[in-house]
Amino acid sequence: MTSEIALLVAPIRRIHERIRDAVVAGCERSATHALSRVARDGAGDTIYAVDRVAERALVAHFRREEIPAVLVAEGLPGVKVSSRKPRWRVIVDPIDGTRGLMYQKRSAWILTAVAPDRGAKTTLEDVELAVQTEIPLVKQHLSDSAWAIRGRGAHAERWNRLTRKRGPLRLRPSSARTIAHGFAMIARFFPGARETLAAIDDEIVRRALGPVKRGKAACFEDQYVSTGGQLWELMSGHDRFVADLRPLVGIGICCHPYDVCTELIAREVGVIVTEVAGGPLCAPLDVEHDVAWAGYANAHVRAQVEPLLVAALRKRKLL
C-alpha cells in the first residue's frame, strides 16, 4: 500500500502546481469585482468566478495523469478520471479560502486527500495521502506546500515565483504548554450564532487563563477564512488552538470533508486533530457532510483546552 500511494505524490503535486499557476494568472488578469462575481449559488456553498478558474482545470489535469481514481469535489460527487478500474477515492478542494483570495486579502489553498476506494463507506480515517499547496496573493512571491503519507511523516517545500526555485521547509507546531500569549480561537467567519461562538471562546479563555485584566491581552485570535489555512497555522507554529463548531450551532455554511481533508499532514507533523469531543475525525469523503473539529498544537495545550471546550458545549447542550 505504502509504495503504491507514494507513486501518487508527484502527479498530485503537479496537478496542484498547474491549478495554482492558473488561479494566480487569473487573479493577475482580472479585477476583484470580476473574481467575486457569484457563478453558482449551491446548497453547500456559493461558487464564485475565481472558483471556476480552478474547476475548469481539475478533471482535465487528473485525467492527464491517468490516476485510477474516483474524484470527489464540489459539483463532482464521484467522477472516474481514468479508464482503469478505480483504485483510489480522491477528494479535492481546488480553492479553500476563496473569499480571502478573490479580494486579495490572504492566500488560499489547494487540498487533496487520497484513500483506498471503499465507495460511499470511505472516510477521513481511510486517508493514506494528503497534499496541500498554497495559492499566493498576486503581490506575494513565495508559495508553500506540504504532503504526507500515513505513518511516514510530512514533507514541506517553499517555491519562489520570481526565481522559480524551490527549497525544503520545516513545519514545527508550537511547543508552548499553554494558550497564554498565543493565538487560540473558535472559528466564526460568517453571520449567525456569532454570539454563541464568542461566548464559548470567552468562557474557555477565562477558565484557562483567568479574568481579563485591563490593558492586557491574555491571548489572541486570527479568523483565517480557510480550514486548510487554519491547519497550516497550527502546523507552522503560529496558532496553538483552533476549533470549528459551526455544525453544532446551526450556521448555514459549515466545514465539509474536503475542507479538512489534509488534516493527515497536520497529524503527521505532530498537531492533534480531533472531532470536538476528542475522538478521531471519521466523516465520509463526500461533499455533503458537515464537520466540526478541533486542533491543538500539542498535548499540553489539548490538556488545558479540551476539557473546557467539552464542558462549554455540554453546558449549552451542543454535545
N, C-alpha and C positions, 0 to 999 in steps of 0.2 A: 504493500500500500504506500509506504513512505517513498520508495523510489518512483512509483508511478505519479504520485502527487507532485514530487519535486520537478518533474518534467513540465508541469503546467506553470511554474513560476515565470519563466522567461516569456512565453506567449501572452500571459495575462498582463505582465508588466509592459509589454509592447502595446497592447490594447489601451492600457491606461495612458501611456505617453501620447498615443495618437489622439485620444479624446481630450487630454489636457491641452495639447497644442491647438486642436481645432477650436476649443472653447476660448482659449486666450486670444487666438486670432479673431474670433467672432466678437469678443469684447473690445478688441482694438479697433475693429471696423465700425461698430455700432454705438449709437448714443444710449445713455442709460434709459431713456424713455422707451426706446425700441426694445431693449433687452427685458424690460419689466412689463411688457405687454402680456396680458393673460392669453395663453394659447389654448388651454383647456382647463375647465374647472371640474375636476373629477370628484368622486366620492371621498377618496382618501386624502387628496391634497390638490392644490392648484398648480397647474403646469404653466410655466412662463416661457417666453420666447427663447431665453437663454438655455432652458432645458432642452428645447428642440434641437439645438446645435449638437448636443451630446447624444440624444436619442437617435438621430439620423445615422450616426456612425456606429452605434453599439452593435446591432445584429450583424452588419456587414463585416466589422472587424472580427467578431467571434467566428463567423463563417470562414473568413480568410485564414484563420489559424487552425481550422479543422479540429476543434476541440469536441470530442464526442460527449456532448452535454445537452441538458435541458436548461435553457436560460430563463430566469425569473427576474423581472424588473417591473417598475410601474408601467402599466399598459401592456405588459408581456407576461401573462400569468404562467406561461410554460411553453417556450418555443424551442424546437430542436434546431441546433445550429451546426449539425454535421449529418452527413448521410450515414455515418456509422451508428451503431446502437449506442444510445446514451449510457455513459459510464458514470457521469457526474451530474449533480444538480448545482448550478451556479447562480447565485443571487447577486444582483448588481444594483447599486445606486450610482448612476452616471454623474450626478451632481448632488452631493449632500452639502447643503449650505447655499442653496440658490439665492435666497433673499439677500444675504450679505454680499455675494459675488456680483449680482446684477446691478447693485448700487455701488459696486467697487469699494465696499467698506472692509471686507475681510475675505480671506481665502476660503474656497470651498474644497471638497474632497471627492475623489472617485473611490468607491468602496466595492470590493468584490470578495465573496466567500465561496469556497468550493467544498462540497460534501459528496460522499458516495450517494448515487441516486436511489432513494428509497421511496420515490414518488411523493405523495402528499404527506407521508409519515416522516419525511426528512426534517430535522430540526437544527437549531443552532448548536446543539450538543454534538451533532454529527460532523460539524465543520472540521476539515483537515488542513485547509489552506486559506489564508486571508491576505489580501493585498490592499493597500491604501496609498493613494497618491494625491498630493496637493495640487489644486488648480490655483495658481497665484494671481494676485491682482496685476493689472497691466503695468503698474509702476514698480512692481516687485520683481527682482531678478533671480531670486532663489526659490526653489521648489523642492519639498521634501517628500520622501516616500518610505514605506516600510512594508515588510511581508514576513509571514511566519508560517511554519509547518508545525502542526501539533506535536509537542514534545521535543522540538528541536530548537527552541529559542526563536528570537526575532532578529531581523536584519533591517538596517535603515540606511538611507542614502540621501545626499543633498546634491541637486542638479543646478548648475548655473546657466540661466538662459542666455547670458551675454557671451560667455566663453565656451559654452556647450560642453563643459567638463563636469564630471561627477566625482564625488568622493564619499567615503564612509561617514556615517552619522551615528553617534552614540545616543541611545534613548535610555534615560535613567529616571524612574519615578522618584518623587520626593522621599527622603528618609526621615523627615520630621515626624515626631511622635505625637503631634497634636495639630489641630487646625488653627491654633492661635497664630496670628500674624501671617496667615497664608490665605490662599484662595479656596473657598469652600462654598457650595451653593446648591439650591434647589432650582431646577430649570423652570422658568416661567416666561417663555418667549412671547406668548400671544395673549390677547384679552380673554377673560373668562377664568374664574377661580384664582386669580392672582392674589386676592385677599387671603384665601385659604392656604395657598402655597407659601406666601410670605410669612404667615403666622407659624407654619410648621418650621420654616427656615429659622425664624427668630427664636422659637422655642428650643430648637436643637442647640443653637449657638449659646443662648442664655444658660441652658443647663450644662453645657460643656465648658463654658468659659466664664460664667458668672454674669451679673448685670452689666449693662452698658455704662461706661464711665464717660463723663463729659470730657470732650476734647480727645478721646481715644477711639481707635477702631480695633476691635478685637480680632476681626478677620475681614476678608473682602470677597466680592463676587464678580464674576465675569460671564455675562449671559451670551455665550458664543452660540449663535443660532445654527448649530450643526452638531449632530451627535458624533460624527466622525471627528470633528474638531474638538469636542469635549474629551473624547478618548485620547486624542493626540496631546491635549494639555495635561492629562494625567500621566501619559507615557513619558512626556518630556520633562516632568518635574515641575510644571508651572502650577498645576492645581492639585489639591490634596483630597477633595471630596466633591463628587457630583452625584445628584440623584434626579431622575426624570420620573415624576409621579403623575404625569398628565392623564394616563388611562384611569387612574384611581379617582380623579376628581371630575371626570366627565367633560374635559376640554375637547373641542371638535378635532383639532389637528394633533395627532399623537405620534410618538415614535413607533416605527414599524420594523419588522425584522431586517429589511435591507438597510435601515439607518444604523443599526447596531451590529451589523454582520461581521465587522472586523474586530470585535471585542477579543477574538483569539489572540491578535497581536498584542493587545494590552496585557492580557493574562500571561503570555509568554515573556513579556518584559518584566512582569512582577506586579502589575496592578491587579487588585482584587475586584472583579466584576461579578455582580450577583443580581438576582431579582431582589426586590426591595426587602423581603423578609429574610434574605440571606442564602437562599438556595441557588442552584445554577440556572442560567437562562436556558429555557428549552422551547422557545417559540418556534412554530413551524416556519420553514423557508418559503413564505408566501408574501403577498403584497397587502394583505388584509388585516392581520392580527395587530392589535395594539400591544406595545411592550413597555412595561415600567421596569426601570433598572437603577442600580446604584454602583458607583465606582469609588474605590478607596486606594490611595497611593500606597498604603502598606498596612500590615496587620495592626500596628499601633493605632493608626487613625481609624481603622474599622472598629477596634475595640472601644474607642472613645465615642464614635458617632452612631454606629449601627443600633445599639440598644435604645438610644434616644430617638432615632428615626422610627423604629418599630413602635415604640411607646406612643409617639406623637400620632402615628397613623391609627393605632388601635383606639386611642382616646377619641378620635374623630370617626371611629367605626369605618375606616377606609381599608382595614385589613381584617 
